[in-house]
Amino acid sequence: MKTKEHINVVWLKRDLRLQDNEAISNALKSGKRVLIVYVFEHLLLNDAHYSKRHFNFIKESLRDLNENLAAHQTKILTVTSDISSVFNQLQAFHKIDTVFSHVETGLLVTYNRDKEFKRYCRNNLIHWEESKNNGVERGLVNRDNWFENWETYMNSPLEVFQPSDNQLLNLSEIETLENVLSETNLTTPEDTKFQKGGTTMGWKYANSFFENRHVDYMVNISKPEASRTSCSRISPYIAWGNLSIRQVFQKAKQLKSTTQDKRHIGAFISRLRWQAHFIQKFEMEHTMENASVNKGYHKLKKTLSERYQNAWKDGQTGFPLVDASMRCLIETGYVNFRMRAMLASFFTHILWQPWQSATTHLSQQFLDFEPGIHFPQLQMQAGETGINNLRIYNPTLNGLKHDPDAEFIKKWVPELAHLDIPFIHEPYLMTEMEQAFYSFKLGEDYPMPIVDVKENRKRASKILWNMKKDPEVLRESYRILKRHTLQDRKRMLRSD
Ligand SMILES: Cc1cc2nc3c(=O)[nH]c(=O)nc-3n(C[C@H](O)[C@H](O)[C@H](O)COP(=O)(O)OP(=O)(O)OC[C@H]3O[C@@H](n4cnc5c(N)ncnc54)[C@H](O)[C@@H]3O)c2cc1C
């Protein structure tokens, strides 16, 4: 019987890039021949947090990788299956010595899958080597020196993709494997408004931001329409690993040393720090996926309303900026930070619904869904951490301030577009006569407001402010600060 060749495998997860990919570099440094694999896992295909837009983005990213790998006569082995089944099948062809991947700060299902895969590797005498992802550390108990370590990592040299000749399994070897494993079709629909996946596209967004789009970054960051071009829009490329934070950080630092717009680039760099800060928090408190990090809030009970939840999900609440943001998010996969915060605040404060009921709808819509940012942000916006200021957004005032000409609302709530400005922001103020002048019928052409914002803001504010003084909330706040606050908090939060 022919002896099997010993190879190493790179298991790509949310690190869909060739450059500055430590898992790939380490596999190549081993000197053995290497196979790079991506698995569309049933456990994620069936998970309620994910949706088609995510898998299409991944497929586009894989096609982009394959275009670059063509120069090396190889491609990614892409299959739809479960991870252990894939390795069982691969072992029929090769002896696998080491699997290289990045540590994944993901959902509980992926954490459990990793534990199972560790057992699988042990039982099959396979070594599994995981690299640190974007400076996030596994196994920390507090944040002592966290910031210094993150910065040292971000300033360290980038990994360079440099396979030696024939080191990567070639196309015909991969095709042989594809014939046995269940190969995934990588075609995706063309006619969507979503950002297209892939490192090539990721750099187009990053470079155009660094070259010119950053000039009004902080001026436009809260505006729903202008932020779409003034913000970097690199979040999906970071979330799926088309770009590493280190690559972007180093480019931004370089630009900052030469540009006049230091304030804008500095503010951008501080957000790259927040990215890791939030993910680190989630890494150290994985129960945040289902319950508030501050256990004092577990006693907060809210009455579920299917009617309110559906109106919010469909962009039919009767509050123009809320509805415009939701409809835009559904169609494009993106709204800026402030509109995300407002959508979360509207749901949890004004509609008084538990943040847990908003998670899967939002994660399915955000093209950049990143569990480590998503859950901590939702809890922060819901006012259930005990350590952050309570912010209850007023949707009308936010509209008047950040979308004064209603440019954004007109685009996404076209049934209001023919009204004059004050009415676009507050159609419910129109009298019967005014509605007749504009041939507009409130309740028919556009919904009546589903709740009384003023009353509901008051209720939420009263309950949540009182809870801040609850002994259990205070005890938990102290625990959270001790575990998650950086010694050098000011430096972390500075705009550079
Ligand atoms: C309820 C809620 C849920 C969110 N869920 C996600 C999510 O799943 N994935 C995600 O990437 N961001 C999430 N954010 C954070 C933020 O809204 C997005 O990162 C940002 O809008 C992405 O746009 P951009 O790339 O143009 O950002 P830029 O302003 O150009 O920032 C550059 C990068 O910094 C990081 N960043 C920016 N703002 C934040 C922040 N507040 N916290 C952490 N990192 C930040 C992102 O990686 C971003 O791409 C969420 C915010 C809220 C309020």
Ligand as a Chemical Component Dictionary entry (heavy atoms), coordinates in Angstrom:
data_LIG
# 
_chem_comp.id                   LIG 
_chem_comp.type                 NON-POLYMER 
_chem_comp.pdbx_formal_charge   0 
_chem_comp.three_letter_code    LIG 
# 
loop_
_chem_comp_atom.comp_id 
_chem_comp_atom.atom_id 
_chem_comp_atom.alt_atom_id 
_chem_comp_atom.type_symbol 
_chem_comp_atom.charge 
_chem_comp_atom.model_Cartn_x 
_chem_comp_atom.model_Cartn_y 
_chem_comp_atom.model_Cartn_z 
_chem_comp_atom.pdbx_ordinal 
LIG C1  C1  C 0 -25.864 47.642 18.317 1  
LIG C2  C2  C 0 -24.553 47.713 17.590 2  
LIG C3  C3  C 0 -24.065 46.578 16.967 3  
LIG C4  C4  C 0 -22.831 46.608 16.293 4  
LIG N1  N1  N 0 -22.403 45.475 15.684 5  
LIG C5  C5  C 0 -21.229 45.477 15.017 6  
LIG C6  C6  C 0 -20.779 44.302 14.354 7  
LIG O1  O1  O 0 -21.416 43.246 14.389 8  
LIG N2  N2  N 0 -19.593 44.359 13.669 9  
LIG C7  C7  C 0 -18.848 45.513 13.629 10 
LIG O2  O2  O 0 -17.788 45.519 12.989 11 
LIG N3  N3  N 0 -19.259 46.622 14.266 12 
LIG C8  C8  C 0 -20.421 46.648 14.946 13 
LIG N4  N4  N 0 -20.839 47.800 15.579 14 
LIG C9  C9  C 0 -19.906 48.935 15.684 15 
LIG C10 C10 C 0 -19.941 50.007 14.585 16 
LIG O3  O3  O 0 -21.230 50.466 14.388 17 
LIG C11 C11 C 0 -19.345 49.522 13.257 18 
LIG O4  O4  O 0 -18.070 48.945 13.479 19 
LIG C12 C12 C 0 -19.126 50.679 12.274 20 
LIG O5  O5  O 0 -20.331 51.360 12.069 21 
LIG C13 C13 C 0 -18.596 50.112 10.956 22 
LIG O6  O6  O 0 -18.472 51.115 9.987  23 
LIG P1  P1  P 0 -17.066 51.565 9.403  24 
LIG O7  O7  O 0 -16.258 50.398 8.998  25 
LIG O8  O8  O 0 -17.333 52.591 8.367  26 
LIG O9  O9  O 0 -16.409 52.190 10.719 27 
LIG P2  P2  P 0 -15.258 53.266 10.946 28 
LIG O10 O10 O 0 -15.855 54.365 11.736 29 
LIG O11 O11 O 0 -14.566 53.616 9.706  30 
LIG O12 O12 O 0 -14.284 52.469 11.951 31 
LIG C14 C14 C 0 -13.211 51.630 11.525 32 
LIG C15 C15 C 0 -13.318 50.270 12.167 33 
LIG O13 O13 O 0 -13.229 50.372 13.590 34 
LIG C16 C16 C 0 -14.088 49.410 14.218 35 
LIG N5  N5  N 0 -15.130 50.131 14.977 36 
LIG C17 C17 C 0 -15.730 51.294 14.659 37 
LIG N6  N6  N 0 -16.611 51.651 15.604 38 
LIG C18 C18 C 0 -16.577 50.698 16.535 39 
LIG C19 C19 C 0 -17.261 50.490 17.765 40 
LIG N7  N7  N 0 -18.139 51.365 18.235 41 
LIG N8  N8  N 0 -16.985 49.378 18.479 42 
LIG C20 C20 C 0 -16.078 48.472 18.039 43 
LIG N9  N9  N 0 -15.395 48.608 16.886 44 
LIG C21 C21 C 0 -15.641 49.711 16.144 45 
LIG C22 C22 C 0 -14.703 48.584 13.083 46 
LIG O14 O14 O 0 -13.901 47.445 12.841 47 
LIG C23 C23 C 0 -14.639 49.548 11.913 48 
LIG O15 O15 O 0 -14.629 48.912 10.666 49 
LIG C24 C24 C 0 -22.076 47.801 16.265 50 
LIG C25 C25 C 0 -22.579 48.943 16.885 51 
LIG C26 C26 C 0 -23.797 48.895 17.542 52 
LIG C27 C27 C 0 -24.321 50.131 18.194 53 
# 
loop_
_chem_comp_bond.comp_id 
_chem_comp_bond.atom_id_1 
_chem_comp_bond.atom_id_2 
_chem_comp_bond.value_order 
_chem_comp_bond.pdbx_ordinal 
LIG C1  C2  SING 1  
LIG C2  C3  SING 2  
LIG C2  C26 DOUB 3  
LIG C3  C4  DOUB 4  
LIG C4  N1  SING 5  
LIG C4  C24 SING 6  
LIG N1  C5  DOUB 7  
LIG C5  C6  SING 8  
LIG C5  C8  SING 9  
LIG C6  O1  DOUB 10 
LIG C6  N2  SING 11 
LIG N2  C7  SING 12 
LIG C7  O2  DOUB 13 
LIG C7  N3  SING 14 
LIG N3  C8  DOUB 15 
LIG C8  N4  SING 16 
LIG N4  C9  SING 17 
LIG N4  C24 SING 18 
LIG C9  C10 SING 19 
LIG C10 O3  SING 20 
LIG C10 C11 SING 21 
LIG C11 O4  SING 22 
LIG C11 C12 SING 23 
LIG C12 O5  SING 24 
LIG C12 C13 SING 25 
LIG C13 O6  SING 26 
LIG O6  P1  SING 27 
LIG P1  O7  DOUB 28 
LIG P1  O8  SING 29 
LIG P1  O9  SING 30 
LIG O9  P2  SING 31 
LIG P2  O10 DOUB 32 
LIG P2  O11 SING 33 
LIG P2  O12 SING 34 
LIG O12 C14 SING 35 
LIG C14 C15 SING 36 
LIG C15 O13 SING 37 
LIG C15 C23 SING 38 
LIG O13 C16 SING 39 
LIG C16 N5  SING 40 
LIG C16 C22 SING 41 
LIG N5  C17 SING 42 
LIG N5  C21 SING 43 
LIG C17 N6  DOUB 44 
LIG N6  C18 SING 45 
LIG C18 C19 SING 46 
LIG C18 C21 DOUB 47 
LIG C19 N7  SING 48 
LIG C19 N8  DOUB 49 
LIG N8  C20 SING 50 
LIG C20 N9  DOUB 51 
LIG N9  C21 SING 52 
LIG C22 O14 SING 53 
LIG C22 C23 SING 54 
LIG C23 O15 SING 55 
LIG C24 C25 DOUB 56 
LIG C25 C26 SING 57 
LIG C26 C27 SING 58 
# 
